[in-house]
Amino acid sequence: MKAHTVRPAYFFPSKKYPQDRLNQRSAFLRGFDVIATPLFSTFISHLYTPVEDLGRFCVEVAKGRWPDQQVFMNTDMRKLVKELP
């Protein structure tokens, strides 16, 4: 068994599953998400991780992809996910 450290930046429940947002975020944080998401994804995209990409990335790490790397910063994750088929 090998441990990996995943260091995502800002992420939140997917818009595809609105019930998750209601159960995982307070009203204040849901409001913050509405404002922060477009700002982060546009102006500081290296600090934003779409939750779908985070999930896909973690599955690939668990399957043994990128075995020589143990720590994954957000910018690394975003770059590696884009390289996936």
Phi and psi in degrees as a GROMACS rama.xvg file:
@    title "Ramachandran Plot"
@    xaxis  label "Phi"
@    yaxis  label "Psi"
@TYPE xy
-126.604  132.92  LYS-2
-93.4644  144.837  ALA-3
-129.356  149.343  HIS-4
-108.509  122.175  THR-5
-110.223  122.862  VAL-6
-116.524  72.8008  ARG-7
-72.146  158.925  PRO-8
-93.5696  -140.371  ALA-9
-67.4866  127.487  TYR-10
-149.646  162.244  PHE-11
-154.445  167.186  PHE-12
-56.3612  147.696  PRO-13
-66.3223  148.699  SER-14
-68.6995  -17.8695  LYS-15
-67.4472  -22.4295  LYS-16
-127.882  76.2657  TYR-17
-61.0968  -27.5973  PRO-18
-65.3493  -29.151  GLN-19
-65.0294  -41.2231  ASP-20
-59.7466  -41.9973  ARG-21
-64.5007  -34.4062  LEU-22
-87.1985  -19.2068  ASN-23
-109.586  -12.6712  GLN-24
-130.749  141.703  ARG-25
-72.6972  167.673  SER-26
-59.6408  -39.4619  ALA-27
-61.3125  -47.7565  PHE-28
-68.0015  -33.9439  LEU-29
-63.6675  -40.1813  ARG-30
-63.864  -42.0989  GLY-31
-60.4051  -41.5035  PHE-32
-58.9152  -40.4475  ASP-33
-60.8796  -36.8298  VAL-34
-85.5232  -44.3906  ILE-35
-73.4244  -36.9097  ALA-36
-58.2114  -51.8132  THR-37
-63.777  -35.2433  PRO-38
-65.866  -48.8012  LEU-39
-63.376  -48.4289  PHE-40
-67.1618  -25.6093  SER-41
-91.3185  -49.3329  THR-42
-98.042  -30.3818  PHE-43
-134.702  60.2413  ILE-44
-61.95  -21.8949  SER-45
-70.1425  -11.2967  HIS-46
-105.774  13.0792  LEU-47
-124.854  134.261  TYR-48
-128.965  113.477  THR-49
-60.3402  132.794  PRO-50
-61.9145  -30.1422  VAL-51
-64.1379  -40.2645  GLU-52
-67.1459  -39.0975  ASP-53
-61.9398  -44.964  LEU-54
-63.07  -46.2618  GLY-55
-61.7967  -41.7909  ARG-56
-62.1577  -47.6103  PHE-57
-62.7416  -36.6347  CYS-58
-64.7086  -42.9009  VAL-59
-64.7632  -38.867  GLU-60
-63.9128  -43.0584  VAL-61
-64.081  -30.3476  ALA-62
-77.6845  -7.73076  LYS-63
103.31  6.3188  GLY-64
-70.9928  145.756  ARG-65
58.4978  54.6329  TRP-66
-67.2171  -21.1973  PRO-67
-84.479  -7.87579  ASP-68
-107.538  136.859  GLN-69
-114.243  -26.8892  GLN-70
-115.752  129.05  VAL-71
-122.296  111.091  PHE-72
-80.8144  163.834  MET-73
-56.3177  -44.5691  ASN-74
-63.3642  -37.1702  THR-75
-64.3422  -45.2762  ASP-76
-60.1384  -46.277  MET-77
-60.6005  -41.9518  ARG-78
-66.4595  -45.3065  LYS-79
-67.8883  -36.4018  LEU-80
-64.4549  -38.4377  VAL-81
-64.9032  -24.8961  LYS-82
-83.396  -10.0835  GLU-83
-69.5797  147.541  LEU-84
